[in-house]
Amino acid sequence: MVATFTGSPDHAGTRPMNDRKDAMVAAAEAVLSVRREGCGAPNHGVATTTRIESESRSPNVVPSLVRMTSEVRSVDSTWLSGVRGRLAEEILINARNLGVDVEFDWSTDNAVVQAHSGIHDVAAAAADAIGIPWMPIPSGATHDAVHMASLAPMGMIFIPSKAGKSHCPEEWTDFADIATGVGALAQTLTLLDRTELNPTTLAGTALN
């Protein structure tokens, strides 16, 4: 989602606080709206504002044009389908209360893609067979597996990352965990080679 807030440019030193149409304040309210939406998700929902840009570069002018970029993800398609309406309504009401106009540009939605239950069961059996503790988890990231699911039964195996960090310099996975993952994958492939899967059966965990 890209939200564009249009207010009124004024001198930051002379325009009274109660007589401003500050686009940055409206955008700040919207950032909190996005956060609240993610915090209120019933099942693995996240909402993140990734960028705020003000057209004005002057330090003494009330911002009049601000663009905010946000995204929302979830494995709950029912909750996800209502996000656009809920966010648009709340952000619009808050902006209007501040005398600011807002327009929305929605990017392409990513459909929730479920893993194949047969792949899930085989991977679980493989982990059990070699004594690896495991748990089913949803993925909030978009993987190549989303596209592979349209071609063949799909499932994924995740291994731990230190402190759950990824997409940052601190991302790290111990070699022992990598080796464990490779072992689980090899065992899964061996079992899959002996298994006939129903390509239409889906698991409860999903990607978006």
C-alpha positions as CSV (number, residue, x, y, z in Angstrom):
1,M,0.0,0.0,0.0
2,V,1.2,3.5,-0.9
3,A,-0.7,6.3,0.9
4,T,-0.3,9.9,-0.3
5,F,-1.1,12.6,2.3
6,T,-1.8,16.1,1.0
7,G,-2.0,18.9,3.5
8,S,-1.0,22.6,3.4
9,P,2.6,24.1,3.4
10,D,3.0,26.7,6.1
11,H,5.9,28.3,8.0
12,A,6.8,26.0,10.9
13,G,7.6,29.0,13.1
14,T,4.4,31.0,12.6
15,R,1.5,28.7,11.8
16,P,-0.3,27.9,15.1
17,M,-0.5,24.2,16.0
18,N,-4.3,24.1,16.0
19,D,-4.5,25.7,12.5
20,R,-2.2,23.3,10.5
21,K,-2.9,20.7,7.9
22,D,0.2,18.7,8.5
23,A,0.6,15.7,6.2
24,M,3.5,14.3,8.2
25,V,1.3,14.0,11.3
26,A,-1.4,12.3,9.3
27,A,1.2,9.9,8.0
28,A,2.4,9.3,11.5
29,E,-1.1,8.4,12.6
30,A,-1.3,6.0,9.7
31,V,1.9,4.3,10.7
32,L,0.3,3.5,14.0
33,S,-2.9,2.3,12.3
34,V,-0.8,-0.1,10.3
35,R,0.9,-1.4,13.4
36,R,-2.4,-1.9,15.2
37,E,-3.7,-3.9,12.4
38,G,-0.8,-6.3,12.5
39,C,-0.9,-6.5,16.3
40,G,-4.6,-7.4,16.1
41,A,-4.3,-10.2,13.6
42,P,-5.8,-13.5,15.0
43,N,-3.3,-15.8,13.3
44,H,0.2,-14.9,12.2
45,G,-0.5,-11.5,10.7
46,V,2.2,-8.8,10.4
47,A,1.9,-5.2,9.2
48,T,4.9,-3.0,8.5
49,T,5.5,0.5,7.3
50,T,8.8,0.5,5.4
51,R,9.1,4.0,4.0
52,I,7.9,7.6,4.6
53,E,9.0,10.4,2.2
54,S,8.2,14.1,2.4
55,E,8.3,16.2,-0.7
56,S,9.5,19.2,1.3
57,R,13.2,19.2,2.2
58,S,13.0,22.4,4.2
59,P,13.4,22.1,8.0
60,N,11.1,25.1,8.6
61,V,8.1,24.2,6.5
62,V,5.0,22.2,7.7
63,P,5.0,19.1,5.4
64,S,2.3,19.3,2.8
65,L,2.9,16.1,0.7
66,V,4.0,12.8,2.3
67,R,4.0,9.3,0.8
68,M,3.9,6.2,3.1
69,T,4.7,2.7,1.9
70,S,3.4,-0.2,4.0
71,E,2.7,-3.9,3.6
72,V,0.5,-6.5,5.4
73,R,1.1,-10.3,5.4
74,S,-0.8,-13.2,6.9
75,V,-1.6,-16.9,6.4
76,D,-5.2,-16.1,7.3
77,S,-6.9,-15.3,4.0
78,T,-10.1,-14.2,5.7
79,W,-8.4,-11.6,7.9
80,L,-6.1,-10.6,5.1
81,S,-9.1,-10.0,2.7
82,G,-10.5,-7.4,5.1
83,V,-7.3,-5.5,5.8
84,R,-7.6,-3.1,2.8
85,G,-11.0,-1.8,3.9
86,R,-10.2,-1.5,7.6
87,L,-7.0,0.3,7.0
88,A,-8.4,2.7,4.4
89,E,-11.3,3.6,6.6
90,E,-9.2,4.3,9.7
91,I,-6.4,6.2,7.9
92,L,-8.9,8.3,6.0
93,I,-10.9,9.3,9.1
94,N,-7.8,10.2,11.0
95,A,-6.4,12.2,8.1
96,R,-9.6,14.2,7.6
97,N,-9.7,15.0,11.3
98,L,-6.4,16.7,10.7
99,G,-7.6,18.5,7.6
100,V,-5.4,16.3,5.3
101,D,-6.5,14.5,2.2
102,V,-5.3,11.0,1.5
103,E,-5.2,8.8,-1.6
104,F,-4.3,5.1,-1.7
105,D,-2.5,3.0,-4.3
106,W,-2.7,-0.7,-3.6
107,S,-0.1,-3.1,-5.1
108,T,-0.9,-6.6,-6.3
109,D,-2.1,-8.9,-3.5
110,N,-0.2,-12.1,-3.0
111,A,-2.6,-15.0,-2.5
112,V,-2.1,-17.4,0.4
113,V,-0.5,-20.6,-1.0
114,Q,-0.8,-23.7,1.1
115,A,1.8,-26.4,1.4
116,H,0.8,-29.9,0.4
117,S,-0.2,-32.1,3.3
118,G,1.5,-35.1,1.9
119,I,4.9,-33.3,1.7
120,H,4.3,-32.0,5.2
121,D,3.6,-35.5,6.5
122,V,6.6,-37.0,4.8
123,A,9.0,-34.3,6.0
124,A,7.6,-34.9,9.6
125,A,8.1,-38.6,9.3
126,A,11.7,-38.0,8.0
127,A,12.5,-35.8,10.9
128,D,11.1,-38.4,13.3
129,A,13.0,-41.2,11.7
130,I,16.4,-39.5,12.3
131,G,15.4,-38.1,15.7
132,I,15.1,-34.4,14.9
133,P,12.6,-32.4,16.9
134,W,10.3,-30.3,14.7
135,M,7.2,-28.1,14.7
136,P,5.0,-26.9,12.0
137,I,5.3,-23.1,11.3
138,P,3.8,-20.7,8.8
139,S,6.0,-18.6,6.6
140,G,5.4,-14.9,6.2
141,A,7.9,-14.6,3.5
142,T,7.3,-15.1,-0.2
143,H,9.4,-18.0,-1.5
144,D,10.0,-19.6,-4.9
145,A,7.9,-22.4,-3.4
146,V,4.8,-20.2,-4.1
147,H,5.4,-20.6,-7.8
148,M,6.5,-24.2,-7.6
149,A,3.1,-25.0,-5.9
150,S,1.4,-24.4,-9.2
151,L,3.6,-27.1,-10.9
152,A,3.9,-29.8,-8.3
153,P,3.2,-30.6,-4.6
154,M,5.1,-28.2,-2.4
155,G,6.5,-28.1,1.1
156,M,9.5,-26.5,2.8
157,I,12.0,-27.4,5.6
158,F,13.2,-24.5,7.8
159,I,16.3,-24.5,10.0
160,P,17.0,-22.1,12.9
161,S,18.5,-18.7,12.4
162,K,20.2,-17.1,15.4
163,A,17.7,-15.0,17.4
164,G,15.3,-15.4,14.5
165,K,17.2,-12.8,12.5
166,S,17.1,-12.6,8.7
167,H,17.5,-10.0,6.0
168,C,20.1,-8.2,8.1
169,P,23.9,-8.4,8.8
170,E,23.3,-10.3,12.0
171,E,21.6,-13.2,10.2
172,W,23.4,-16.4,11.1
173,T,22.8,-20.2,11.1
174,D,25.2,-22.5,12.8
175,F,26.9,-25.2,10.6
176,A,25.4,-27.9,12.8
177,D,21.9,-26.7,12.1
178,I,22.7,-26.5,8.4
179,A,23.9,-30.1,8.5
180,T,20.8,-31.2,10.4
181,G,18.6,-29.5,7.7
182,V,20.5,-31.2,4.9
183,G,20.0,-34.6,6.7
184,A,16.3,-33.9,7.1
185,L,16.0,-32.9,3.4
186,A,17.9,-36.0,2.2
187,Q,15.7,-38.3,4.3
188,T,12.5,-36.5,3.1
189,L,13.6,-37.0,-0.5
190,T,14.3,-40.7,0.1
191,L,10.8,-41.1,1.6
192,L,9.2,-39.1,-1.1
193,D,10.7,-41.4,-3.7
194,R,8.7,-44.2,-2.1
195,T,5.5,-42.2,-1.7
196,E,2.6,-41.6,-4.0
197,L,1.0,-38.2,-3.3
198,N,-2.4,-36.8,-4.1
199,P,-1.5,-33.5,-5.8
200,T,-4.8,-31.8,-4.6
201,T,-4.3,-32.3,-0.9
202,L,-3.2,-29.2,1.0
203,A,-1.8,-28.7,4.5
204,G,-2.9,-26.2,7.1
205,T,0.3,-24.2,7.1
206,A,0.7,-21.7,4.3
207,L,2.8,-19.0,2.6
208,N,1.8,-15.5,1.5
